[in-house]
């Protein structure tokens, strides 16, 4: 689970700070990242991985 959590933080941060993204895309990134974080909080590793794939 730690590797998924780390991947989530790094990927989310890289995508949120990527140049050229519009506000709607940034909001989508925040939303999907939050969903993956909630899945990890509930110890649902498969759901967290699915959300990461959406990113």
C-alpha positions as CSV (number, residue, x, y, z in Angstrom):
1,X,0.0,0.0,0.0
2,X,2.9,2.3,0.7
3,X,4.1,2.2,-2.9
4,X,0.6,3.0,-4.2
5,X,0.4,5.9,-1.8
6,X,3.8,7.3,-2.9
7,X,2.9,6.8,-6.6
8,X,-0.4,8.7,-5.9
9,X,1.4,11.6,-4.3
10,X,4.1,11.9,-6.9
11,X,1.8,11.5,-9.9
12,X,-0.8,13.8,-8.5
13,X,1.7,16.5,-7.8
14,X,3.4,16.2,-11.2
15,X,0.1,16.4,-13.0
16,X,-1.3,19.3,-11.0
17,X,1.9,21.4,-11.7
18,X,2.1,20.4,-15.4
19,X,2.1,23.5,-17.6
20,X,-0.7,24.1,-20.1
21,X,-3.5,22.4,-18.2
22,X,-6.8,24.2,-18.0
23,X,-8.7,24.6,-14.7
24,X,-11.2,21.8,-15.4
25,X,-8.4,19.3,-16.0
26,X,-6.7,20.3,-12.8
27,X,-10.0,19.9,-10.9
28,X,-10.4,16.4,-12.4
29,X,-6.8,15.5,-11.2
30,X,-7.6,16.7,-7.7
31,X,-10.9,14.7,-7.7
32,X,-9.4,11.4,-8.9
33,X,-6.5,11.8,-6.6
34,X,-8.9,12.3,-3.7
35,X,-10.9,9.2,-4.7
36,X,-7.7,7.2,-4.7
37,X,-6.7,8.6,-1.3
38,X,-10.1,7.6,0.1
39,X,-9.7,4.1,-1.3
40,X,-6.4,3.8,0.5
41,X,-7.9,5.1,3.7
42,X,-10.4,2.3,3.5
43,X,-7.6,-0.2,2.7
44,X,-9.1,-0.9,-0.8
45,X,-5.9,-1.3,-2.8
46,X,-7.6,-2.5,-6.0
47,X,-9.9,0.6,-6.1
48,X,-6.9,2.9,-5.4
49,X,-5.0,1.3,-8.3
50,X,-8.0,1.8,-10.6
51,X,-8.2,5.5,-9.7
52,X,-4.4,5.8,-10.4
53,X,-5.0,4.3,-13.8
54,X,-7.6,7.0,-14.5
55,X,-4.9,9.6,-14.0
